[in-house]
Amino acid sequence: MFIWAIFIESAFLLLLAGAVLGLIHWKERKKRLPFTQKILRPPGESLRLRLIELDEKLNDRFVQLFLSAYSPLVLAGLVALQGVRATIGAWIAVAAIAVIASVWSAYRLWEMINLRRRIRLGFEGERHVGEALNQLMLVGYRVFHDFLITDKPRSIRNIDHVVIGPNGVFAVETKTRRKMKGENGAKVTLLDNALQYPWGVDRRDLTQAQRTRRGKPNGFRKCLTNR
């Protein structure tokens, strides 16, 4: 009887939460802003949106870890209230499953925290580079940040920064790395086809920049005419 009461109460809470969330979503859809013109995207906008998405997923990971760790205690309470005597082997099996689930949840949570740290670093880097590039507008340049290439709806790409001036159009790709200790901890050397960081050689960043440059003309011109 007690288990049925818990089940009915849980179902009621889920329905209530769903109704509240649905009402909030409906209210947001009905809300219309008094603006018709699209504003320019600030530096690192795509990464900012990813951070918001990751924060929501992190909350889910914390809940999963909490449920995995405390599930044996909840089960023990339910069994005790029902007056059922479980064997030691059954409790060991439940505890083992809970430990495995908790370790797996903690591992996924740790991975997501590290991913958020890397994205946060990239976001801060794009913000700082964007601030520096904005100074060019004082001498007649136009500067766009987080420029979206939407010529292929299923494959939307972005260019971190686009600078337009009398001497050409420049696509700027921003990569941020943490500074190491020491006198040359922030020294970067440009090689023929790679970047020499204090901790080693990286070819991926230049390859990405070259790929962006090669794929830029068609989609870039089409999107630029709409600005």
JOVENMO-V909551 format. One record per residue. N is the residue number from 1. RES is the residue in three letters. PSI is psi in whole degrees, 0 to 359 (* if undefined). OMEGA is omega in degrees with one decimal (NA if undefined). Layout:
n={N/N}
res={RES/RES}
psi={PSI/PSI}
omega={OMEGA/OMEGA}
This chain:
n={1/2/3/4/5/6/7/8/9/10/11/12/13/14/15/16/17/18/19/20/21/22/23/24/25/26/27/28/29/30/31/32/33/34/35/36/37/38/39/40/41/42/43/44/45/46/47/48/49/50/51/52/53/54/55/56/57/58/59/60/61/62/63/64/65/66/67/68/69/70/71/72/73/74/75/76/77/78/79/80/81/82/83/84/85/86/87/88/89/90/91/92/93/94/95/96/97/98/99/100/101/102/103/104/105/106/107/108/109/110/111/112/113/114/115/116/117/118/119/120/121/122/123/124/125/126/127/128/129/130/131/132/133/134/135/136/137/138/139/140/141/142/143/144/145/146/147/148/149/150/151/152/153/154/155/156/157/158/159/160/161/162/163/164/165/166/167/168/169/170/171/172/173/174/175/176/177/178/179/180/181/182/183/184/185/186/187/188/189/190/191/192/193/194/195/196/197/198/199/200/201/202/203/204/205/206/207/208/209/210/211/212/213/214/215/216/217/218/219/220/221/222/223/224/225/226/227}
res={MET/PHE/ILE/TRP/ALA/ILE/PHE/ILE/GLU/SER/ALA/PHE/LEU/LEU/LEU/LEU/ALA/GLY/ALA/VAL/LEU/GLY/LEU/ILE/HIS/TRP/LYS/GLU/ARG/LYS/LYS/ARG/LEU/PRO/PHE/THR/GLN/LYS/ILE/LEU/ARG/PRO/PRO/GLY/GLU/SER/LEU/ARG/LEU/ARG/LEU/ILE/GLU/LEU/ASP/GLU/LYS/LEU/ASN/ASP/ARG/PHE/VAL/GLN/LEU/PHE/LEU/SER/ALA/TYR/SER/PRO/LEU/VAL/LEU/ALA/GLY/LEU/VAL/ALA/LEU/GLN/GLY/VAL/ARG/ALA/THR/ILE/GLY/ALA/TRP/ILE/ALA/VAL/ALA/ALA/ILE/ALA/VAL/ILE/ALA/SER/VAL/TRP/SER/ALA/TYR/ARG/LEU/TRP/GLU/MET/ILE/ASN/LEU/ARG/ARG/ARG/ILE/ARG/LEU/GLY/PHE/GLU/GLY/GLU/ARG/HIS/VAL/GLY/GLU/ALA/LEU/ASN/GLN/LEU/MET/LEU/VAL/GLY/TYR/ARG/VAL/PHE/HIS/ASP/PHE/LEU/ILE/THR/ASP/LYS/PRO/ARG/SER/ILE/ARG/ASN/ILE/ASP/HIS/VAL/VAL/ILE/GLY/PRO/ASN/GLY/VAL/PHE/ALA/VAL/GLU/THR/LYS/THR/ARG/ARG/LYS/MET/LYS/GLY/GLU/ASN/GLY/ALA/LYS/VAL/THR/LEU/LEU/ASP/ASN/ALA/LEU/GLN/TYR/PRO/TRP/GLY/VAL/ASP/ARG/ARG/ASP/LEU/THR/GLN/ALA/GLN/ARG/THR/ARG/ARG/GLY/LYS/PRO/ASN/GLY/PHE/ARG/LYS/CYS/LEU/THR/ASN/ARG}
psi={320/320/320/323/318/318/315/318/319/317/319/317/321/317/319/316/319/320/319/314/320/321/318/316/319/319/320/323/328/339/126/125/148/33/139/337/135/136/158/149/138/167/137/23/318/319/326/318/324/324/319/317/319/324/321/319/326/321/318/320/320/319/318/318/318/314/322/321/325/0/321/323/319/316/320/321/318/319/319/320/330/349/22/136/112/148/162/323/322/319/323/319/317/316/321/317/319/321/315/316/321/317/318/317/320/322/315/323/317/318/317/324/317/320/318/322/318/318/322/320/316/322/314/322/315/325/316/317/320/319/319/318/331/337/338/339/340/340/23/2/157/136/128/144/149/54/119/133/108/26/339/104/327/356/73/123/172/151/130/313/142/126/126/125/184/339/13/184/130/130/122/121/125/129/130/132/149/142/136/163/151/171/322/31/342/18/130/129/132/118/190/312/30/170/131/106/166/333/356/187/137/121/347/321/315/324/319/317/320/322/321/319/319/325/5/315/304/301/327/314/318/318/328/328/341/359/*}
omega={-179.0/-179.9/178.0/178.3/177.4/-179.6/-179.7/180.0/179.2/178.6/178.5/179.4/178.1/177.6/179.4/178.7/177.9/179.2/179.4/179.1/177.3/177.9/178.6/179.1/179.5/178.1/-179.6/-180.0/-179.4/-177.2/179.3/179.1/-177.5/-179.4/178.0/-177.7/178.2/178.6/179.1/-179.1/177.0/178.6/175.8/-176.3/179.6/178.7/177.4/178.5/176.5/177.6/177.3/179.0/179.6/177.9/177.6/179.1/177.7/176.3/177.9/179.8/177.7/178.7/178.5/179.0/179.6/-179.4/179.6/-176.8/-173.3/-179.8/177.2/179.2/178.1/179.0/178.7/178.2/178.8/-180.0/-179.7/179.4/179.1/179.4/-179.4/177.7/179.0/179.7/178.4/179.0/179.2/178.8/177.5/179.1/178.7/179.9/179.3/177.8/179.9/179.1/179.8/179.2/-179.7/179.2/178.8/178.5/179.0/178.5/178.3/177.1/179.3/177.1/-178.6/176.8/177.9/176.9/178.8/177.8/179.6/179.8/177.7/177.6/177.2/178.4/179.3/178.3/179.3/177.6/-178.2/177.7/178.3/177.7/-179.9/-178.6/-180.0/178.5/179.1/179.2/178.4/-179.4/170.5/178.3/170.8/-175.4/176.1/-179.9/179.2/-174.6/-176.7/173.9/-171.7/179.4/176.3/-174.5/-177.8/-178.8/-180.0/178.0/177.1/172.0/-173.7/-179.2/175.4/-179.8/-177.8/-179.6/-178.5/-179.0/174.1/178.2/-174.5/173.1/-175.6/177.6/-176.8/173.9/-176.6/177.1/179.4/-179.0/177.0/178.8/178.2/-176.5/-178.7/-176.3/-180.0/-177.4/178.3/-179.0/178.2/175.9/-178.0/-178.1/-177.6/175.7/179.4/175.6/177.5/-177.3/178.2/-177.4/179.3/178.5/-174.1/-175.7/178.9/178.1/177.9/179.4/178.4/177.9/176.5/-179.6/-179.6/-177.2/-172.7/-162.8/-172.7/-178.6/-177.9/-179.6/-177.8/-179.7/-177.2/179.9/180.0/-179.2/NA}
